[in-house]
Amino acid sequence: MTDEFDQGRPPRLSIVIPTPADTAALEETLVSVLENRPDDCEIVVALGCEYSDPWNIREEVRFVQAPSGSSLVSCTNLGIAASEGAVVHILAAGWRATKGWTDPAMDWLEDDAVAAVVPLGVAADDHDRVVSAGVRCAAGGRRISVAADRTWKQARASACPPTGATAPMGPVLEAGFWRADAFEFAGRGFSTACGDTSADADMAVTLARSGREVVLEPHSRVVAAPERKATARSFAAGLHAERLFWRSIAGQSLLPVLVLHILEIVRHAIVRAPLGTLPMLAGRCVALLQFGAYVTRYSQLRGLISKAAVGPGFEDKQRSADQSRTIRFDAPHAGIGRPKQRIAAPLRRSA
């Protein structure tokens, strides 16, 4: 650590390691992070289970305790709240850092227009095989893993940069770099409404509506945890998927997305057939009955869309405009001029 950090200056980077249950996976992640630790950073471990710290590393790592049995989303939000860095890097227990993995992402986040950077998650047995490249939320309300999408694979094979339908809308919950202020307009963290499986897609919708940029950085690589088997029960899967849809409709044409949503329900029913179809549909019905809960979310997204339409620096422009309309009677004035507007058009770099 630098002397400045020791004297109380906030770190540039906070590495948050949410750990709901698996302490063995936590130790794998901690070893990789400590071996490759970047300068000017803090490490925050958010625990949803008991951990005895057998290696006595509390001087290097800050542990915060969530209630026993907390979900991945809850542990992540606790770690975000406890972090102090201008950039927050989430790396869930079981995922592993690599040499210099933070440097390319941190370079992107020097640009205020960039809200998040997506690192590539590679397989433990083959570092050339990409298993994670962020998420998208389809118009019908389906969470899409970009790395599993055929269109993205074809674009990557042809060395085309990800754009439009092939680009991620946000990082996966388990691994991503975030400007700390991005969590402010998202409600200070990930929503628990969509569960661990779709919270990242819900956040990706927030980023998309805010107009902030998300960058996929292929030179920032982390080793993904072994793929977890789908543990979400059919009822919970339907509940969270339906909530994701209704929480994402702001800014879209209602009739087309409803048609796509019906098609998505049919697809989901086929995937869960035969035994899981009825519980999945029951979960969706329960979510639909909670319609009133989505009004606040709709208003939040509409507010972000309005600010994005005005452009960056909206608050500064508004203050400048207010000041320009104030006439001082204790000094001569030539009249009221139009407020000067600064056009902020940050250069975009391809990922």
Residue frames as qw, qx, qy, qz and C-alpha x, y, z in Angstrom:
[[0.000, 0.886, 0.463, 0.000, 0.00, 0.00, 0.00],
 [0.363, 0.559, -0.046, 0.744, 1.12, 3.54, -0.64],
 [0.240, -0.134, -0.504, 0.819, 1.77, 6.01, 2.15],
 [0.299, -0.115, -0.116, -0.940, -1.15, 8.14, 0.96],
 [0.657, -0.275, -0.588, -0.383, -3.52, 5.22, 1.33],
 [0.545, -0.220, -0.665, 0.461, -2.16, 4.50, 4.81],
 [0.089, -0.077, -0.291, 0.949, -2.87, 8.11, 5.75],
 [0.305, 0.463, 0.630, -0.545, -6.56, 7.76, 4.93],
 [0.331, 0.379, -0.372, -0.780, -6.90, 8.63, 1.26],
 [0.843, 0.206, 0.345, -0.356, -9.62, 6.47, -0.30],
 [0.515, -0.166, 0.732, 0.415, -8.24, 3.73, -2.56],
 [0.285, 0.325, -0.461, -0.775, -8.62, 3.99, -6.30],
 [0.611, 0.028, -0.682, -0.401, -10.04, 0.48, -6.55],
 [0.574, -0.251, 0.600, -0.498, -12.15, -1.70, -4.26],
 [0.421, 0.125, -0.856, -0.271, -12.13, -5.44, -4.98],
 [0.640, -0.180, 0.363, -0.653, -15.32, -6.94, -3.55],
 [0.291, 0.131, -0.939, -0.127, -15.50, -10.71, -3.10],
 [0.695, -0.214, 0.129, -0.674, -19.08, -11.80, -2.25],
 [0.259, 0.176, -0.947, 0.072, -19.13, -15.20, -0.55],
 [0.685, -0.325, -0.112, -0.643, -22.58, -16.55, 0.30],
 [0.921, -0.299, 0.110, -0.226, -21.47, -20.01, 1.43],
 [0.949, 0.182, -0.095, 0.238, -18.38, -21.65, -0.10],
 [0.358, -0.877, 0.279, 0.159, -15.30, -20.76, 1.95],
 [0.736, -0.120, 0.505, 0.435, -13.08, -23.12, -0.06],
 [0.477, 0.669, 0.375, 0.429, -13.97, -21.14, -3.19],
 [0.147, -0.989, -0.001, -0.025, -13.29, -17.93, -1.27],
 [0.600, -0.607, 0.386, 0.350, -9.75, -19.02, -0.48],
 [0.667, 0.263, 0.487, 0.498, -9.07, -19.82, -4.14],
 [0.228, 0.878, 0.255, 0.335, -10.18, -16.32, -5.09],
 [0.378, -0.914, 0.116, 0.087, -8.24, -14.66, -2.27],
 [0.722, -0.297, 0.409, 0.472, -5.01, -16.43, -3.20],
 [0.546, 0.469, 0.432, 0.543, -5.29, -15.31, -6.83],
 [0.012, 0.952, 0.172, 0.252, -6.13, -11.71, -5.88],
 [0.518, -0.809, 0.205, 0.187, -3.34, -11.40, -3.30],
 [0.734, -0.095, 0.431, 0.516, -0.79, -12.90, -5.69],
 [0.383, 0.428, 0.436, 0.693, -1.74, -10.41, -8.42],
 [0.156, -0.807, -0.448, 0.353, -2.84, -7.52, -6.22],
 [0.372, 0.678, 0.155, 0.615, -2.77, -4.14, -8.01],
 [0.287, 0.002, -0.344, 0.894, -1.49, -0.98, -6.35],
 [0.218, -0.016, 0.153, -0.964, -3.80, 1.39, -4.49],
 [0.594, -0.230, -0.571, -0.517, -6.63, -1.01, -3.81],
 [0.433, -0.264, 0.650, -0.565, -8.59, -2.48, -0.94],
 [0.385, -0.049, -0.887, -0.251, -10.02, -5.99, -0.71],
 [0.509, -0.138, 0.379, -0.760, -13.46, -6.41, 0.86],
 [0.243, -0.069, -0.957, -0.142, -14.92, -9.87, 1.51],
 [0.563, -0.175, 0.114, -0.800, -18.68, -9.95, 2.13],
 [0.104, 0.086, -0.985, 0.105, -19.51, -13.15, 3.98],
 [0.687, -0.227, -0.175, -0.668, -22.87, -14.89, 4.15],
 [0.914, -0.178, -0.363, 0.033, -21.35, -17.69, 6.20],
 [0.599, -0.762, 0.216, 0.117, -18.85, -18.18, 9.02],
 [0.742, 0.525, -0.255, 0.330, -15.15, -17.89, 8.19],
 [0.734, -0.626, -0.070, 0.254, -12.40, -18.34, 10.76],
 [0.266, 0.912, -0.302, 0.082, -9.60, -16.67, 8.74],
 [0.935, -0.269, 0.082, 0.215, -7.09, -19.52, 9.22],
 [0.699, 0.352, 0.022, 0.622, -4.40, -17.60, 7.31],
 [0.365, -0.694, -0.234, 0.575, -4.69, -14.50, 9.52],
 [0.381, 0.265, 0.376, 0.802, -5.02, -12.03, 6.65],
 [0.075, -0.850, -0.512, 0.097, -7.30, -9.47, 8.31],
 [0.277, -0.658, 0.096, 0.694, -4.58, -6.84, 8.01],
 [0.129, -0.160, 0.621, 0.757, -4.71, -7.19, 4.22],
 [0.223, -0.345, -0.751, -0.516, -8.39, -8.01, 3.75],
 [0.319, -0.074, 0.378, -0.866, -11.48, -6.42, 5.30],
 [0.156, -0.270, -0.942, -0.121, -14.25, -8.87, 6.20],
 [0.411, -0.076, 0.162, -0.894, -17.87, -7.74, 6.51],
 [0.103, 0.119, 0.978, -0.135, -20.54, -10.11, 7.74],
 [0.485, -0.136, -0.354, -0.788, -23.95, -10.50, 6.14],
 [0.735, -0.181, 0.397, -0.519, -26.79, -12.41, 7.84],
 [0.351, -0.185, 0.910, 0.118, -26.34, -16.15, 7.61],
 [0.474, 0.418, 0.772, 0.062, -27.81, -17.58, 4.43],
 [0.224, 0.745, -0.021, -0.628, -27.63, -14.31, 2.49],
 [0.795, 0.526, 0.288, 0.090, -27.83, -14.60, -1.28],
 [0.638, 0.098, 0.216, 0.732, -25.09, -13.67, -3.73],
 [0.095, 0.732, 0.267, 0.620, -26.90, -10.40, -4.50],
 [0.504, -0.848, -0.130, -0.100, -27.21, -9.50, -0.81],
 [0.757, -0.396, 0.111, 0.508, -23.54, -10.23, -0.14],
 [0.498, 0.366, 0.272, 0.738, -22.55, -8.21, -3.21],
 [0.107, -0.841, -0.231, -0.478, -24.61, -5.22, -2.08],
 [0.650, -0.743, -0.037, 0.155, -23.08, -5.37, 1.39],
 [0.720, -0.133, 0.198, 0.652, -19.59, -5.39, -0.11],
 [0.281, 0.608, 0.289, 0.684, -20.44, -2.44, -2.36],
 [0.343, -0.884, -0.183, -0.259, -21.77, -0.47, 0.61],
 [0.724, -0.618, 0.079, 0.295, -18.59, -1.19, 2.59],
 [0.712, 0.214, 0.203, 0.637, -16.22, -0.26, -0.25],
 [0.175, -0.819, -0.079, 0.541, -14.52, 3.13, -0.53],
 [0.417, -0.150, 0.530, 0.723, -12.90, 3.09, -3.99],
 [0.351, 0.478, -0.122, -0.796, -13.99, 5.19, -6.96],
 [0.617, 0.238, -0.623, -0.417, -14.07, 1.92, -8.93],
 [0.692, -0.234, 0.579, -0.361, -15.63, -1.28, -7.58],
 [0.450, 0.317, -0.780, -0.297, -14.53, -4.62, -8.99],
 [0.816, -0.182, 0.332, -0.437, -16.80, -7.53, -8.13],
 [0.454, 0.367, -0.806, -0.098, -15.16, -10.96, -8.24],
 [0.831, -0.337, 0.024, -0.441, -17.30, -13.66, -6.68],
 [0.517, -0.462, 0.716, -0.080, -15.84, -16.49, -4.63],
 [0.810, 0.183, 0.552, 0.074, -14.63, -19.24, -6.95],
 [0.571, 0.799, 0.040, 0.183, -13.56, -16.85, -9.71],
 [0.734, -0.385, 0.094, 0.552, -9.84, -16.18, -9.99],
 [0.120, 0.937, -0.144, -0.295, -7.75, -13.15, -10.90],
 [0.855, 0.277, 0.116, 0.422, -4.92, -13.18, -13.43],
 [0.513, -0.300, 0.036, 0.803, -1.78, -11.10, -13.76],
 [0.073, -0.151, 0.194, 0.967, -2.54, -7.45, -14.56],
 [0.059, 0.497, 0.832, 0.240, -6.25, -8.13, -15.01],
 [0.054, -0.804, -0.452, 0.383, -7.36, -4.77, -13.59],
 [0.281, -0.397, 0.223, 0.845, -5.13, -2.45, -15.65],
 [0.060, 0.219, 0.631, 0.742, -7.03, -2.39, -18.98],
 [0.206, -0.698, -0.676, -0.113, -10.37, -1.99, -17.22],
 [0.332, -0.691, -0.253, 0.589, -9.11, 0.85, -15.04],
 [0.229, -0.127, 0.369, 0.892, -7.90, 2.70, -18.13],
 [0.080, -0.484, -0.681, -0.543, -11.42, 2.65, -19.58],
 [0.350, -0.740, -0.566, 0.097, -12.98, 3.88, -16.35],
 [0.314, -0.281, -0.052, 0.905, -10.94, 7.08, -16.45],
 [0.128, -0.223, -0.462, -0.849, -13.66, 8.18, -18.90],
 [0.315, 0.093, 0.539, -0.776, -16.75, 9.43, -17.03],
 [0.654, 0.185, -0.269, -0.683, -18.98, 8.21, -19.85],
 [0.590, 0.101, -0.799, -0.056, -18.03, 4.58, -19.12],
 [0.650, -0.496, 0.184, -0.545, -20.08, 3.13, -16.28],
 [0.845, -0.267, 0.453, -0.093, -18.87, -0.47, -16.39],
 [0.315, 0.575, -0.713, -0.249, -16.26, -2.71, -17.98],
 [0.964, -0.027, 0.093, -0.246, -16.88, -6.38, -18.77],
 [0.161, -0.579, 0.785, 0.148, -13.88, -8.67, -18.32],
 [0.732, 0.188, -0.569, -0.323, -13.69, -11.92, -20.22],
 [0.693, -0.384, 0.542, -0.279, -14.27, -14.99, -18.09],
 [0.526, 0.437, -0.698, -0.214, -12.25, -17.95, -19.34],
 [0.939, -0.207, -0.218, -0.165, -12.47, -21.64, -18.52],
 [0.551, -0.706, 0.445, -0.003, -10.12, -22.98, -15.87],
 [0.800, -0.085, 0.543, 0.241, -8.95, -25.82, -18.13],
 [0.538, 0.380, 0.443, 0.608, -8.60, -23.72, -21.30],
 [0.149, -0.612, -0.177, 0.756, -7.83, -20.01, -21.06],
 [0.008, 0.091, -0.524, -0.847, -8.65, -19.55, -24.73],
 [0.192, -0.466, -0.811, -0.298, -12.24, -20.68, -24.21],
 [0.152, -0.183, 0.197, -0.951, -14.47, -17.79, -23.19],
 [0.225, -0.412, -0.882, 0.031, -17.37, -18.73, -20.94],
 [0.123, -0.794, -0.468, 0.369, -18.41, -15.26, -19.76],
 [0.321, 0.171, 0.246, 0.898, -18.63, -11.97, -21.69],
 [0.204, 0.066, 0.188, -0.959, -21.41, -10.07, -19.94],
 [0.233, 0.439, 0.852, -0.163, -25.18, -10.18, -20.21],
 [0.175, -0.124, -0.351, -0.911, -28.03, -8.76, -22.23],
 [0.352, 0.345, 0.702, -0.514, -31.74, -8.45, -21.55],
 [0.105, 0.244, 0.744, 0.613, -33.84, -9.27, -24.59],
 [0.302, -0.191, -0.121, -0.926, -36.95, -7.26, -25.39],
 [0.694, -0.307, -0.529, -0.381, -39.13, -10.18, -24.28],
 [0.573, -0.686, 0.258, -0.368, -37.52, -10.20, -20.85],
 [0.983, -0.037, -0.101, 0.150, -35.04, -13.02, -21.28],
 [0.366, -0.801, 0.431, 0.198, -31.60, -12.88, -19.68],
 [0.867, 0.477, -0.104, 0.103, -28.99, -13.75, -22.32],
 [0.642, -0.556, 0.336, 0.406, -25.42, -14.76, -21.52],
 [0.381, 0.813, -0.278, -0.342, -23.42, -13.05, -24.28],
 [0.111, -0.517, 0.830, 0.175, -20.70, -15.73, -24.38],
 [0.455, 0.143, 0.877, -0.058, -23.32, -18.42, -25.02],
 [0.524, 0.679, 0.206, -0.471, -25.01, -16.45, -27.79],
 [0.773, 0.237, 0.468, 0.356, -24.36, -17.86, -31.27],
 [0.362, 0.894, 0.122, 0.232, -24.30, -14.43, -32.91],
 [0.281, -0.899, 0.336, 0.018, -21.58, -13.24, -30.52],
 [0.761, -0.263, 0.535, 0.258, -19.53, -16.37, -31.11],
 [0.680, 0.537, 0.370, 0.337, -19.69, -15.83, -34.86],
 [0.128, 0.974, -0.056, 0.179, -18.67, -12.18, -34.52],
 [0.506, -0.736, 0.439, 0.100, -15.76, -13.13, -32.28],
 [0.814, 0.025, 0.499, 0.297, -14.61, -15.84, -34.68],
 [0.544, 0.672, 0.273, 0.422, -14.50, -13.26, -37.46],
 [0.489, -0.150, -0.172, 0.842, -12.63, -10.79, -35.22],
 [0.064, -0.648, -0.327, -0.684, -15.48, -8.25, -35.42],
 [0.023, 0.118, -0.536, 0.836, -15.83, -5.89, -32.45],
 [0.044, -0.499, -0.853, 0.148, -19.06, -6.45, -30.47],
 [0.146, 0.019, -0.051, -0.988, -21.73, -3.95, -31.49],
 [0.592, -0.111, -0.281, -0.747, -25.50, -3.74, -31.29],
 [0.897, -0.221, -0.098, -0.371, -27.07, -7.13, -30.64],
 [0.857, 0.119, -0.418, 0.278, -23.69, -8.76, -30.03],
 [0.189, 0.484, -0.448, 0.727, -22.46, -6.30, -27.39],
 [0.382, -0.387, -0.760, 0.355, -23.06, -6.87, -23.67],
 [0.214, -0.798, -0.239, -0.510, -25.39, -4.50, -21.85],
 [0.429, -0.766, 0.333, -0.344, -23.58, -5.11, -18.56],
 [0.164, 0.418, -0.876, 0.176, -21.18, -7.40, -16.67],
 [0.679, -0.297, -0.663, -0.111, -22.32, -10.65, -15.11],
 [0.570, -0.779, -0.018, -0.260, -23.03, -10.46, -11.40],
 [0.902, -0.334, 0.016, 0.272, -19.98, -12.54, -10.52],
 [0.615, -0.199, 0.216, 0.732, -17.33, -10.50, -12.35],
 [0.296, 0.798, 0.332, 0.407, -17.34, -6.88, -13.44],
 [0.373, -0.116, -0.171, 0.905, -15.77, -3.45, -13.03],
 [0.056, -0.820, -0.538, -0.185, -18.05, -0.58, -12.05],
 [0.097, 0.425, -0.182, 0.882, -17.72, 3.12, -11.43],
 [0.121, -0.260, -0.778, 0.560, -18.98, 3.55, -7.88],
 [0.282, 0.261, 0.146, -0.912, -21.38, 6.31, -8.95],
 [0.405, -0.017, -0.716, -0.568, -23.13, 3.86, -11.31],
 [0.295, -0.311, -0.882, 0.194, -24.66, 2.21, -8.26],
 [0.069, 0.267, 0.371, -0.887, -26.16, 5.51, -7.16],
 [0.485, 0.187, -0.208, -0.829, -28.58, 5.87, -10.07],
 [0.521, -0.024, -0.816, -0.248, -29.27, 2.13, -9.86],
 [0.705, -0.565, -0.150, -0.402, -30.49, 2.41, -6.26],
 [0.299, -0.709, 0.592, -0.242, -27.21, 1.75, -4.42],
 [0.326, -0.285, 0.901, 0.013, -26.71, -1.78, -5.68],
 [0.246, -0.037, -0.854, -0.458, -28.33, -4.72, -7.41],
 [0.659, -0.193, 0.051, -0.725, -32.02, -5.39, -6.95],
 [0.250, -0.141, 0.939, -0.191, -32.96, -8.60, -5.14],
 [0.674, 0.296, 0.220, -0.640, -36.28, -8.72, -7.02],
 [0.762, 0.464, -0.343, -0.294, -34.88, -10.82, -9.86],
 [0.951, -0.262, 0.151, 0.060, -32.83, -13.22, -7.73],
 [0.485, -0.565, 0.506, 0.436, -29.20, -14.20, -8.19],
 [0.616, 0.216, 0.656, 0.379, -29.83, -15.50, -11.70],
 [0.327, 0.693, 0.453, 0.456, -31.19, -12.30, -13.27],
 [0.291, -0.850, -0.157, 0.410, -30.03, -9.42, -11.05],
 [0.395, -0.335, 0.392, 0.760, -27.22, -8.66, -13.51],
 [0.192, 0.427, 0.663, 0.585, -29.64, -8.43, -16.45],
 [0.160, -0.871, -0.462, 0.048, -31.83, -6.10, -14.39],
 [0.363, -0.712, 0.099, 0.593, -28.82, -3.86, -13.72],
 [0.393, 0.020, 0.578, 0.715, -27.88, -4.03, -17.40],
 [0.091, 0.740, 0.591, 0.308, -31.27, -2.53, -18.25],
 [0.284, -0.885, -0.169, 0.328, -30.53, 0.34, -15.86],
 [0.426, -0.421, 0.377, 0.706, -27.21, 1.02, -17.59],
 [0.306, 0.335, 0.668, 0.590, -28.84, 0.92, -21.02],
 [0.030, -0.854, -0.497, -0.149, -31.56, 3.39, -20.06],
 [0.384, -0.799, -0.040, 0.462, -29.07, 5.74, -18.41],
 [0.528, 0.843, -0.083, 0.061, -27.10, 6.16, -21.63],
 [0.355, -0.750, 0.550, 0.097, -23.83, 5.28, -19.89],
 [0.628, 0.518, -0.552, -0.180, -21.34, 3.21, -21.85],
 [0.853, -0.320, 0.409, -0.055, -20.45, -0.42, -21.17],
 [0.371, 0.700, -0.587, -0.167, -17.18, -1.74, -22.59],
 [0.993, -0.076, 0.080, 0.037, -16.08, -5.32, -23.18],
 [0.013, 0.838, -0.545, -0.034, -12.34, -5.48, -22.53],
 [0.957, 0.154, -0.243, -0.042, -10.78, -8.69, -23.93],
 [0.503, 0.464, -0.554, 0.474, -7.41, -8.03, -22.28],
 [0.361, -0.389, 0.545, -0.649, -8.94, -8.06, -18.81],
 [0.704, -0.005, -0.664, -0.253, -9.36, -11.74, -18.02],
 [0.480, -0.389, 0.609, -0.498, -10.55, -13.68, -15.02],
 [0.235, 0.059, -0.963, -0.122, -10.84, -17.43, -14.59],
 [0.632, -0.290, -0.155, -0.701, -14.49, -18.34, -14.19],
 [0.490, -0.239, 0.741, -0.392, -15.67, -20.66, -11.45],
 [0.066, 0.082, 0.964, 0.244, -16.79, -24.12, -12.53],
 [0.383, -0.224, -0.386, -0.809, -20.21, -23.82, -14.10],
 [0.327, 0.002, 0.719, -0.613, -22.94, -24.21, -11.56],
 [0.034, -0.339, -0.896, -0.283, -25.83, -26.50, -12.31],
 [0.302, -0.426, -0.212, -0.826, -29.14, -24.70, -12.52],
 [0.186, -0.164, -0.834, 0.493, -30.44, -24.71, -8.96],
 [0.333, 0.058, 0.130, -0.932, -33.35, -22.29, -9.36],
 [0.337, 0.320, 0.869, -0.169, -36.63, -24.11, -8.95],
 [0.174, 0.436, 0.659, 0.588, -39.16, -23.69, -11.70],
 [0.160, -0.865, -0.473, 0.044, -41.42, -21.47, -9.59],
 [0.361, -0.729, 0.060, 0.578, -38.55, -19.11, -8.68],
 [0.384, -0.034, 0.554, 0.738, -37.29, -19.14, -12.27],
 [0.080, 0.642, 0.633, 0.426, -40.70, -18.04, -13.53],
 [0.286, -0.868, -0.323, 0.248, -41.10, -15.46, -10.77],
 [0.398, -0.588, 0.209, 0.673, -37.74, -13.80, -11.40],
 [0.328, 0.147, 0.620, 0.698, -38.04, -13.92, -15.20],
 [0.010, 0.764, 0.588, 0.266, -41.46, -12.27, -15.15],
 [0.324, -0.851, -0.144, 0.388, -40.25, -9.59, -12.76],
 [0.442, -0.287, 0.390, 0.755, -37.29, -8.91, -15.03],
 [0.232, 0.464, 0.630, 0.578, -39.61, -8.31, -17.97],
 [0.131, -0.878, -0.440, -0.136, -41.91, -5.86, -16.22],
 [0.447, -0.756, 0.026, 0.477, -38.95, -4.05, -14.66],
 [0.448, -0.207, 0.479, 0.726, -37.44, -3.54, -18.13],
 [0.372, 0.630, 0.637, 0.243, -40.34, -2.24, -20.24],
 [0.024, -0.898, -0.096, 0.428, -39.69, 1.49, -19.74],
 [0.031, -0.661, 0.479, 0.576, -38.39, 3.04, -22.96],
 [0.159, -0.021, 0.905, 0.395, -39.76, 0.29, -25.20],
 [0.503, -0.025, -0.340, -0.794, -42.82, 0.10, -27.46],
 [0.558, -0.166, 0.635, -0.509, -45.36, -1.86, -25.45],
 [0.876, 0.270, 0.073, -0.394, -47.14, -3.89, -28.14],
 [0.675, 0.505, -0.538, 0.009, -44.01, -5.41, -29.80],
 [0.048, 0.428, -0.804, 0.411, -42.41, -6.31, -26.46],
 [0.687, -0.068, 0.472, -0.548, -45.62, -7.95, -25.25],
 [0.886, 0.355, -0.180, -0.239, -45.65, -10.16, -28.36],
 [0.481, 0.511, -0.669, 0.245, -42.01, -11.07, -27.78],
 [0.311, -0.366, 0.675, -0.560, -42.78, -11.72, -24.12],
 [0.874, 0.061, 0.202, -0.438, -45.50, -14.21, -24.99],
 [0.805, 0.441, -0.397, 0.012, -43.05, -16.02, -27.25],
 [0.149, 0.523, -0.712, 0.445, -40.51, -16.04, -24.41],
 [0.629, -0.226, 0.508, -0.544, -43.06, -17.60, -22.05],
 [0.937, 0.245, -0.058, -0.242, -43.72, -20.34, -24.61],
 [0.574, 0.536, -0.573, 0.233, -39.97, -20.96, -24.96],
 [0.163, -0.457, 0.681, -0.548, -39.55, -21.07, -21.18],
 [0.821, -0.075, 0.292, -0.484, -42.45, -23.51, -20.84],
 [0.892, 0.352, -0.280, -0.054, -40.84, -25.87, -23.35],
 [0.324, 0.556, -0.652, 0.402, -37.47, -25.66, -21.59],
 [0.323, -0.321, 0.658, -0.600, -39.06, -26.50, -18.21],
 [0.863, 0.024, -0.143, -0.484, -41.32, -29.27, -19.59],
 [0.379, -0.488, -0.636, -0.463, -42.73, -31.55, -18.52],
 [0.512, -0.517, -0.613, 0.307, -42.63, -31.31, -14.72],
 [0.327, -0.326, -0.212, 0.861, -41.47, -27.71, -14.37],
 [0.052, 0.393, 0.461, 0.794, -43.89, -26.00, -16.73],
 [0.377, -0.736, -0.502, -0.252, -46.80, -25.50, -14.34],
 [0.550, -0.625, -0.229, 0.504, -44.64, -24.27, -11.41],
 [0.370, -0.033, 0.220, 0.902, -42.88, -21.87, -13.79],
 [0.100, -0.529, -0.492, -0.684, -46.19, -20.49, -15.04],
 [0.494, -0.735, -0.458, 0.075, -47.41, -20.18, -11.45],
 [0.519, -0.405, -0.074, 0.749, -44.33, -18.14, -10.61],
 [0.163, 0.200, 0.359, 0.897, -44.99, -15.83, -13.56],
 [0.289, -0.676, -0.555, -0.389, -48.60, -15.38, -12.47],
 [0.535, -0.667, -0.329, 0.400, -47.51, -14.38, -8.97],
 [0.400, -0.199, 0.130, 0.885, -45.07, -11.86, -10.44],
 [0.002, 0.431, 0.508, 0.745, -47.80, -10.45, -12.67],
 [0.407, -0.749, -0.517, -0.080, -50.05, -9.94, -9.63],
 [0.514, -0.561, -0.136, 0.634, -47.27, -7.79, -8.13],
 [0.439, 0.626, 0.328, 0.555, -47.71, -5.29, -10.95],
 [0.193, -0.966, -0.117, -0.129, -47.96, -2.31, -8.59],
 [0.686, -0.577, 0.187, 0.402, -44.40, -2.94, -7.41],
 [0.644, 0.192, 0.374, 0.640, -43.06, -2.08, -10.88],
 [0.128, 0.939, 0.275, 0.163, -44.41, 1.49, -10.93],
 [0.385, -0.858, 0.210, 0.269, -41.44, 2.86, -8.97],
 [0.631, -0.172, 0.556, 0.513, -39.02, 1.04, -11.24],
 [0.442, 0.648, 0.494, 0.375, -40.78, 2.42, -14.31],
 [0.058, -0.995, -0.079, -0.013, -40.49, 5.97, -12.96],
 [0.556, -0.630, 0.371, 0.394, -36.81, 5.41, -12.15],
 [0.600, 0.102, 0.582, 0.539, -36.01, 4.28, -15.68],
 [0.283, 0.830, 0.394, 0.276, -38.04, 7.06, -17.27],
 [0.259, -0.944, 0.088, 0.183, -36.06, 9.56, -15.23],
 [0.583, -0.388, 0.516, 0.493, -32.79, 8.04, -16.44],
 [0.519, 0.459, 0.573, 0.437, -34.01, 8.12, -20.03],
 [0.081, 0.968, 0.228, 0.072, -34.90, 11.80, -19.71],
 [0.384, -0.816, 0.298, 0.314, -31.48, 12.70, -18.33],
 [0.625, -0.085, 0.603, 0.489, -29.76, 10.65, -21.03],
 [0.422, 0.712, 0.475, 0.298, -31.73, 12.52, -23.70],
 [0.084, -0.993, 0.018, 0.083, -30.53, 15.87, -22.32],
 [0.656, 0.564, -0.361, 0.348, -26.94, 14.61, -22.32],
 [0.704, -0.220, -0.419, 0.529, -24.09, 14.38, -19.83],
 [0.266, -0.013, -0.229, 0.936, -23.60, 17.15, -17.33],
 [0.186, -0.657, -0.586, -0.435, -27.34, 17.84, -17.05],
 [0.463, -0.750, -0.380, 0.280, -27.15, 19.13, -13.47],
 [0.431, -0.334, 0.090, 0.833, -24.22, 21.46, -14.25],
 [0.095, 0.317, 0.502, 0.799, -26.05, 22.85, -17.29],
 [0.295, -0.737, -0.573, -0.206, -29.19, 23.41, -15.25],
 [0.476, -0.661, -0.225, 0.534, -27.29, 25.30, -12.54],
 [0.337, -0.111, 0.284, 0.890, -25.56, 27.41, -15.18],
 [0.049, -0.510, -0.588, -0.625, -28.89, 28.22, -16.81],
 [0.391, -0.772, -0.491, 0.094, -30.42, 29.20, -13.47],
 [0.458, -0.511, -0.040, 0.727, -27.49, 31.49, -12.70],
 [0.239, 0.115, 0.432, 0.862, -27.71, 33.13, -16.15],
 [0.171, -0.655, -0.584, -0.448, -31.37, 34.03, -15.50],
 [0.454, -0.691, -0.383, 0.413, -30.49, 35.86, -12.26],
 [0.276, 0.755, 0.085, 0.588, -30.31, 39.65, -12.67],
 [0.508, -0.339, -0.377, 0.696, -28.15, 41.59, -10.23],
 [0.020, 0.917, 0.331, 0.221, -29.65, 45.00, -9.34],
 [0.451, -0.824, 0.101, 0.328, -26.50, 46.19, -7.58],
 [0.389, -0.364, 0.550, 0.644, -24.45, 46.17, -10.79],
 [0.479, 0.526, -0.205, -0.672, -25.05, 47.26, -14.39],
 [0.561, 0.045, 0.813, 0.149, -26.02, 44.61, -16.89],
 [0.139, 0.265, -0.518, -0.801, -26.50, 44.55, -20.61],
 [0.758, 0.070, -0.205, -0.615, -29.32, 42.04, -20.61],
 [0.772, -0.206, 0.576, -0.173, -29.93, 38.39, -20.23],
 [0.340, 0.503, -0.700, -0.377, -27.88, 36.28, -22.56],
 [0.938, 0.004, -0.240, -0.250, -28.52, 32.70, -23.43],
 [0.670, -0.579, 0.464, 0.029, -26.58, 30.30, -21.23],
 [0.315, 0.589, -0.711, -0.219, -23.52, 28.84, -22.81],
 [0.950, -0.079, 0.203, -0.224, -23.89, 25.15, -23.41],
 [0.101, -0.591, 0.781, 0.177, -20.96, 22.86, -23.49],
 [0.887, 0.222, -0.235, -0.330, -21.29, 19.98, -25.88],
 [0.413, -0.511, 0.750, -0.071, -19.83, 16.94, -24.22],
 [0.907, 0.318, -0.142, -0.238, -19.16, 14.23, -26.73],
 [0.521, -0.584, 0.614, 0.100, -16.58, 11.85, -25.28],
 [0.434, 0.478, -0.691, -0.326, -14.52, 9.96, -27.77],
 [0.923, -0.122, 0.238, -0.276, -15.45, 6.34, -27.95],
 [0.035, 0.535, -0.829, -0.156, -12.90, 3.66, -28.16],
 [0.841, 0.052, -0.402, -0.357, -13.72, 0.30, -29.58],
 [0.707, -0.488, 0.477, -0.184, -13.37, -2.60, -27.19]]
